[in-house]
């Protein structure tokens, strides 16, 4: 947990020019400070424990960060395919998952460097309320957060997520 908190502070919570001088995640600091983040370490490669987190999500936490060190058993593409499949189950429950694999290429990611506390890499999957995510996205849109996104990135990340919420 300490490494994830340090990563959030170093990478997500610092203002950056590419996000119109907003942090990469403008809501991360408050969420951590309010103890609204839970970290779940994967206990199985089939993600049944993540599915349990989806089914039992009760708003005790705003965000659940699911971490797995079995990333070598899947490619970044396979991780994102799994997330897409789980979103099919989660979205009707007003939940949304997104994540990152150590080999993921994220074109709109922060430029901040982070050296972890541990040698081992891991993937992360974030689970949170879809409507809260959409409202937060709308709020930072008004502040110019997405000004530097190219149109394809904006369409695939933001507008497609909004469509899920409106279904």
N, C-alpha and C positions, 0 to 999 in steps of 0.2 A: 504494500500500500504506500509506503514511503516513497518508492520510486515513481509511482503514478502521480502522487501529489507533487513531487518535485518536477516531473515532466509537465504537468498542467501549469505550474507556476512559471516555469522557464519558457515553455513553448506556446501554451494556449492563452495565457493571461496578460501577455505583454502587448502593448499597442504596436501595430505594424502598418507601414505605408500601403502595402498591397490591399489592406482591408480598410482604407480610408482612415488610418490611424486609430482603428478599433482593435481590440485583441482578436486573435484568431477565433476564440470562443468567448464572447463578451459576458457570458453568464457563468463561466466555470468558477471563477473566484468566489462569487456569492454562494454558489451551490456547495462548494467545498466548505466554506466558512459556516454555512448553516447545517453542516453534517447531513446533507441530502444526497451523498454519494455512497453507494455500496459497491464493494469489490467482491466478485465471485471468481474463484480460481477453478478452472475446469477440472473436473474429477474423472471425465470420461471422453473418449474421442467422438462419441456419437451425439454430443451436445444435448443429451436428455436433461442434464442439469440446467442448461440454458432454457430449454423448453419449460422446465419447472418454474424458472424465474418469470417467464412470460405468463404462464397460467396463474401464478400467485402474485403478480404485480399488484400492489395495493396502495401505491402513492406514499408509502413510508419514506421512500427515497425518490428523488427526481430522476436520478440516473443510476443505472446498474452497469458497472463496467465488468464485463466477462473476459477473463484472461486465460489463454491457453498456451502452453509451451510445446504442444505437439504440432507446431506450424510446419515442420519438415514433412509431415504426412500429407500435406495439401499445398497446392500452389496458391498464390494470391487470387487468381481467377476462381479457383474452387472455393476459397473462403467467401468471396463475394457472391458466388452462386448459392452457397448455403444460406447466406444472409438474405438473399432475394427469396429463397424458398420459405424461410422462417417469417419473412415479412408478410407472406401470403396468409399465415396463421395469425400474426401479430396485428396487422393493420385493422382487421375488423374489431379488435379489442382496443382500438385507439392507441396502439403501441407501434413504435418504429425502431428498427435496428440499423445501425451502420457500424462499419468497422475497418480495421486496417491490419494487414499482414506485414511482417518485416520486409517482404519484397514488393509491397504495393507501391505503385507510382501514383501519387495524388497531385494532379496538376495545380490545384488551388491551395495546396498545403502551405503552411508557414515556412519561412526560410530559416527559422531559428534552429541552431544545432543543439542537440541534447546528448550528453554522455550519461548513460544509465548507471545505476549503482551496481548492477549485476552484469555478468558476462553473457548470460543466456538471453536470447531474444524470445519474444512471445507475440501472439496476435491479441488484439483487443476488439471487443464488440460492445457497442454502447446501446443500451435499451432505455427508452424514455417514451413519454406520452407524445403521440403524433400531433395532437392539437396544440400542445404547449410548444413543440418544436416549430410548427407552422406560425404561430403567433410571434414567437421570438424571431423567426426569420423575417416576418413582415416588419417587425420593429427595427431590425438592423438594416433592412432594405431602405427604409426611409432615411437612414443615416449615411447612406452611400457605401455600405459594406460590400456590396456586390459590383461596384463600379468597374473593377478591374477583371472581373470574370469575363471570359469570352462567351459568346452567345450559346455555344454548344454545352459548355460547362453549366451555365445557368439553367438551360433547358433540362439537362439530364439530372442535375442535383436538386434544384429548387422547384421548378414547375412540375416535374414528374412526381415529386413528393407531395405537392399540394393536390395533385389529381387523386392520389391515394386517399387523402383525407376527405375529399369531396364525394367519394363513392358511397 
